[in-house]
Amino acid sequence: MYSLLWKHQWKNLVRSKYFSQGWGMKILIGFLVLYFGLSFSLLGFFMPELLQESFPSAEVLVPIYAQFVLYYMLSDLALRFFLQELNVMSIQHYLLQAMPKSKVINFLLGTSVFNLFNFFPLLFIVPFCFRVSVDELGITGGLLWMFSLLFFVFFNHFLAIYLKRVAAVKQWIFIVFAVVVATLFALNFAGWISLNDWSAVLFANLGQWWFFLIPVALTTLLYLSNYSFLRKQAYIDQWRKESKEASTQEFGYLESKGSIGVMIANELKLILRNKRTKSVLVITLLFSLYGLLFYTQPDMYDGMGWKVFVGIFMTGIFMINYGQFMVGWEGSFFDGILTRAYPMEAFFRAKFWLLVGSSLITYILSLGYMYFTIDALWINTAAFIYNVGVNSFVLLFASTYQKKRINLSKGSAFNYQGTSAVQFLVTIPLLVFPILIYQAFNVFNKPYYGLLALAVCGLLSLAFSKYWFREIIKNFNEKKYRNAAGFREG
């Protein structure tokens, strides 16, 4: 039976979205995998030299390495939770077959370990083991050190997929997880706690026989927890019950404000009811903490240049991630859009106000960085005005070239469906132009003039909003039938 399941898994792989992409996207993804693989390999090989340079007085490096294990595990767990896809083999199709559910579930869990999130850690754990751990702890101790870390990698793997599966049923799990991880990192960046110190204590005994049993036991416990959860869900009636459930969000206030309000409400329903659009909200919340990397390290990121980039990025993160597919989100029912009686200006104005509202929310969140410096107010205000006045219209115009339908039920992690060259080209005016405008004044040691120039560009663009809408609608009307044909093809 396992040979049949392996055969089905292989067919599922070769028919996946990666193999259906064009050669350009395949080359890009292959390049990214090769790049990160090489980066992790070099990191693992040169880790002893990096630690020795950072801690010149250290006589042994294994305890120094242990200081960073907890930090890595939390970062890895967060990335897995938001980016790692669950095993795509559908269990529903096997529930009607005469095969033991236990074998199907064990196969599903066993094959889930073959993913890049488990492969990349090997590239910097194994080289460090044979270059340092074996010398400092002996052959037995070094191998125990390596296999202990590998089991912690598998522990993270099974914990992440367990949390994702439970969060799909109980959404409050996601909120609790996000708050806990974000709080720990925020407290660590603020200097109120030290994850490195905690890690040094927790992993001080890596390489000991008794300590090796801890990650083995934890991994086994998480495996059994995943098995138990899937076993309880492995009933066809459960799937039928879930398929009848529907989201019932209502936005009565918006819907009472005319056609634009109704379209904004429909857009919000689309965002909240679909997996891929909801993942954009998750990314937005995560990157609202992006400024901590820059505002808490003034010596490393001196001046405003980097902070202007961060301001554009933070106040426009939802706008950028959602807006570049603004028309593509509705590709499955694009023909219906073309037959509706409302004017296309209302269609694009609704999307414009959605982008403005999202940018306003992220702008308000970014004002918390005034705790570190009052410059955060001026930087993020200028970035917000530029995003609203310039980037919003750039995204609306770029969306008229979108002709690839997007599967809203799929997550956004490593999902390039609907992506084309437009998404890469549009990043130039979105992120590069504002930096060039700012630097044009900063080179003359007038950074605040650069911020003023960004705000003025945004306000001037808003003054010509009627012209921009007219050009966007004109371009849309020229390409709408070509786009409709593309959406029908998928």
Residue pairs with C-beta under 8 A, 6 or more apart in sequence:
1 99
1 100
1 103
2 103
2 107
5 89
5 103
5 104
5 107
8 89
9 89
9 111
12 88
12 89
13 19
16 88
17 410
17 415
17 416
17 417
18 26
18 29
19 26
21 29
21 416
25 416
25 419
29 414
29 416
33 116
36 120
37 119
37 120
37 123
40 120
40 121
40 123
40 124
41 123
41 124
41 127
43 50
43 123
43 124
44 123
44 124
44 125
44 126
44 127
44 128
45 127
45 131
47 65
47 124
47 127
47 128
47 131
47 132
48 61
48 128
48 131
48 132
51 58
51 61
51 64
51 65
52 58
52 61
55 61
55 64
58 64
60 136
61 132
61 136
62 132
62 133
62 136
62 137
62 145
62 206
62 207
63 200
63 204
65 128
65 132
66 199
66 200
66 203
66 204
66 206
67 196
67 197
67 199
67 200
68 196
68 199
69 149
69 152
69 199
69 202
69 203
69 206
70 195
70 196
70 198
70 199
70 202
70 203
71 188
71 195
71 196
71 199
73 152
73 156
74 181
74 184
74 185
74 195
76 117
76 121
76 153
76 156
77 156
77 159
77 160
77 181
78 181
78 286
79 117
80 117
80 156
80 157
80 160
80 161
81 160
81 163
81 164
81 177
82 279
82 282
82 283
82 286
82 413
83 117
83 413
83 414
84 115
84 117
84 157
84 160
84 161
84 164
84 413
85 115
85 411
85 413
85 414
86 112
86 161
86 164
86 165
87 108
87 109
87 111
87 112
87 161
89 107
89 108
89 111
91 104
91 105
91 108
91 230
91 234
92 236
92 239
94 101
94 104
95 101
95 234
95 235
95 236
95 239
96 236
101 231
101 234
102 231
104 234
105 227
105 230
105 231
105 234
106 227
108 230
109 158
109 223
109 226
109 227
109 230
112 157
112 161
113 154
113 157
115 157
117 157
118 153
118 154
118 157
121 149
121 150
121 153
122 150
125 146
125 149
125 150
125 153
126 146
129 142
129 143
129 145
129 146
130 142
133 141
133 142
133 145
133 146
133 207
134 141
134 142
134 143
135 142
136 142
137 144
137 145
137 207
141 207
141 208
142 207
144 206
144 207
144 208
144 209
144 211
144 212
145 206
145 207
147 212
148 206
148 207
148 211
148 212
148 214
148 215
149 206
149 215
151 212
151 215
151 216
151 218
151 219
152 215
152 218
154 215
154 219
155 215
155 218
155 219
155 222
158 219
158 222
158 223
158 225
158 226
159 222
161 226
162 222
162 225
162 226
162 229
163 173
163 174
163 177
165 226
165 229
165 230
166 173
166 229
167 173
167 174
167 177
178 282
178 285
178 286
182 285
182 286
182 289
184 193
184 195
185 289
185 292
186 289
186 292
187 193
188 194
188 195
189 292
189 293
189 296
190 296
191 296
205 211
247 269
247 272
247 273
249 268
249 269
249 272
249 273
251 264
251 265
251 268
251 269
253 261
254 261
254 262
254 264
254 265
254 268
255 261
255 262
255 265
259 342
259 346
259 350
260 346
260 349
260 350
260 353
261 350
263 342
263 346
263 347
263 350
263 351
264 350
264 353
264 354
267 350
267 351
267 354
268 354
270 277
270 329
270 330
270 408
271 277
271 278
271 280
271 281
271 322
272 278
274 408
274 409
275 408
275 409
275 410
275 411
276 406
276 407
276 408
276 409
276 410
276 411
276 412
276 415
277 322
277 329
277 408
279 411
279 412
279 413
280 318
280 321
280 322
280 412
281 318
283 317
283 321
283 412
284 317
284 318
284 321
284 358
284 362
287 313
287 314
287 317
288 314
288 317
288 362
288 365
288 366
290 310
290 313
290 314
290 317
291 307
291 310
291 314
291 366
291 369
291 376
294 301
294 306
294 307
294 310
295 307
295 369
295 372
295 373
295 376
296 372
298 372
298 373
301 307
303 442
303 447
304 375
304 379
304 438
304 442
304 447
304 450
304 451
305 435
305 438
305 439
305 442
307 375
307 376
307 379
308 379
308 382
308 383
308 434
308 435
308 438
308 450
308 451
308 454
309 431
309 435
310 379
311 366
311 376
311 379
311 380
311 382
311 383
311 384
312 383
312 386
312 387
312 391
312 430
312 431
312 434
312 435
313 320
313 431
314 362
314 365
314 366
314 380
314 383
315 359
315 362
315 363
315 366
315 380
315 383
315 384
315 387
316 359
316 362
316 383
316 387
316 391
316 430
317 362
318 355
318 358
318 359
318 361
318 362
319 355
319 358
319 359
319 387
319 391
319 392
319 395
320 391
320 395
320 430
321 412
322 329
322 355
322 358
323 351
323 355
323 391
323 392
323 395
323 396
323 399
324 395
324 398
324 399
324 422
324 423
324 426
325 399
325 402
325 406
325 418
325 423
326 351
326 395
326 396
326 399
326 402
327 334
327 399
327 400
327 402
327 476
327 483
328 399
328 402
328 403
328 404
328 405
328 406
328 418
328 487
329 406
329 408
330 337
331 402
331 403
331 404
331 405
331 406
331 418
331 487
332 405
332 408
332 487
334 405
334 483
334 484
334 487
335 484
335 487
335 488
337 347
338 480
338 484
344 473
344 476
344 477
345 469
345 473
348 396
348 469
348 472
348 473
348 476
349 469
351 396
351 399
352 392
352 393
352 396
352 469
355 388
355 392
355 395
355 396
356 388
356 392
359 384
359 387
359 388
359 392
360 384
363 380
363 381
363 383
363 384
366 376
366 380
366 384
367 376
367 377
367 380
369 376
369 380
370 376
370 377
378 448
378 451
379 451
381 455
382 451
382 452
382 454
382 455
382 458
383 434
383 454
385 454
385 455
385 458
385 459
386 434
386 454
386 455
386 457
386 458
387 458
388 458
388 462
389 457
389 458
389 459
389 460
389 461
389 462
390 429
390 433
390 434
390 457
390 458
390 461
391 429
391 430
393 461
393 465
393 468
393 472
394 426
394 429
394 430
395 426
395 430
396 468
396 472
397 468
397 471
397 472
397 475
398 422
398 425
398 426
400 472
400 475
400 476
400 479
400 483
401 420
401 422
401 479
401 483
402 418
402 420
402 422
402 483
403 420
403 479
403 482
403 483
403 485
403 486
403 487
404 417
404 418
404 419
404 420
404 486
404 487
404 490
405 418
405 486
405 487
405 489
405 490
406 417
406 418
407 417
410 417
434 454
434 457
437 450
437 453
437 454
437 457
438 447
438 450
438 451
438 453
438 454
439 450
440 450
440 453
441 447
441 449
441 450
441 453
442 450
461 468
